[in-house]
Each structure stands twice: as structure tokens, then as C-alpha cells.
């Protein structure tokens, strides 16, 4: 069971996040950070697609905070705020 979750985590890190909606209503702190980062990248660079690995490096996450970040990505995808491609 542990190997399966590690494989899913590795696949999630290699995926790309695409911003669908710029809303943070009823979102937590980590979800707001993700949406704000994606919005800022879209406004400055014109990129709507950002690799999740790049966001992990930008926020300098590891350990428990990394798993909280990946859970936030999954919650945002469930709410149709972002889309994860290549997962």
C-alpha cells in the first residue's frame, strides 16, 4: 500500500496544474497560495500551465507541508478550480 501512494505522489509531482477559475471562496491558506501563485504567473508570464514540481520548489516545501500541499492540489481539482494534467 505504501508503494502505491508513493507512486501516486511521484506522478502528481510530475503533473502540470492548469488554472480554470480565479476564485478562492471557501479555500484554506494553502489553496489560496496555490491559486494566487497560478494567477500571478498567468498575469506576469502569460502561462496558465505550471508544473507542480516548480510550485514545490517555489514554496520550498518538504515533509508534512509537502503532503498538505498535494492534498490542497487535489481539493482544488475536486472543486474544479484547477485541472491537473499528466497525472
C-alpha positions as CSV (number, residue, x, y, z in Angstrom):
1,X,0.0,0.0,0.0
2,X,2.8,2.4,0.8
3,X,4.4,1.8,-2.7
4,X,1.1,2.7,-4.4
5,X,0.8,6.0,-2.5
6,X,4.5,6.9,-3.2
7,X,3.9,6.2,-6.9
8,X,0.8,8.4,-6.9
9,X,2.7,11.2,-5.2
10,X,5.6,10.9,-7.7
11,X,3.1,11.0,-10.6
12,X,1.3,14.0,-9.1
13,X,4.6,15.9,-8.7
14,X,5.4,15.3,-12.4
15,X,2.0,16.7,-13.5
16,X,1.0,20.2,-14.6
17,X,-1.6,22.4,-12.9
18,X,-3.8,24.5,-15.1
19,X,-5.8,27.4,-13.6
20,X,-9.5,27.2,-14.6
21,X,-11.1,29.7,-12.3
22,X,-9.6,32.5,-10.2
23,X,-11.6,32.0,-7.1
24,X,-10.6,31.3,-3.5
25,X,-14.0,31.2,-1.9
26,X,-14.2,28.7,1.0
27,X,-10.5,27.8,0.4
28,X,-7.8,27.3,3.0
29,X,-4.5,29.0,3.3
30,X,-2.6,26.6,1.2
31,X,-5.2,26.6,-1.5
32,X,-5.1,30.4,-1.6
33,X,-1.4,30.3,-2.0
34,X,-1.6,27.9,-5.0
35,X,-4.4,29.9,-6.7
36,X,-2.6,33.2,-6.1
37,X,0.7,31.8,-7.5
38,X,-1.0,30.4,-10.6
39,X,-2.8,33.8,-11.1
40,X,0.4,35.7,-10.7
41,X,2.2,33.5,-13.2
42,X,-0.6,33.9,-15.7
43,X,-0.6,37.7,-15.4
44,X,3.2,38.2,-15.5
45,X,4.3,35.4,-17.9
46,X,1.1,34.6,-19.7
47,X,1.4,30.9,-18.6
48,X,-1.7,29.2,-17.4
49,X,0.1,25.8,-17.0
50,X,2.6,25.4,-14.2
51,X,4.4,22.2,-13.3
52,X,3.6,21.1,-9.7
53,X,7.4,20.5,-9.2
54,X,8.0,24.2,-9.9
55,X,5.4,25.2,-7.3
56,X,7.0,22.9,-4.7
57,X,10.4,24.5,-5.4
58,X,8.9,28.0,-5.2
59,X,7.2,27.4,-1.8
60,X,10.2,25.3,-0.6
61,X,8.0,22.5,0.8
62,X,9.1,19.2,2.3
63,X,7.8,16.6,4.6
64,X,4.3,17.2,6.2
65,X,3.9,20.5,4.4
66,X,4.5,18.8,1.1
67,X,1.7,16.3,1.7
68,X,-0.6,19.1,2.8
69,X,0.3,21.0,-0.4
70,X,-0.5,17.9,-2.6
71,X,-3.8,17.4,-0.7
72,X,-4.7,21.1,-1.4
73,X,-4.0,20.5,-5.1
74,X,-6.4,17.5,-5.0
75,X,-9.1,19.6,-3.2
76,X,-8.7,22.4,-5.8
77,X,-9.1,19.9,-8.6
78,X,-12.2,18.4,-7.0
79,X,-13.7,21.9,-6.8
80,X,-12.9,22.5,-10.5
81,X,-10.7,25.5,-9.7
82,X,-7.6,23.9,-11.3
83,X,-7.0,20.9,-13.6
84,X,-4.1,18.5,-13.1
85,X,-2.8,17.3,-16.5
86,X,-0.4,14.4,-17.0
87,X,-1.5,12.7,-13.8
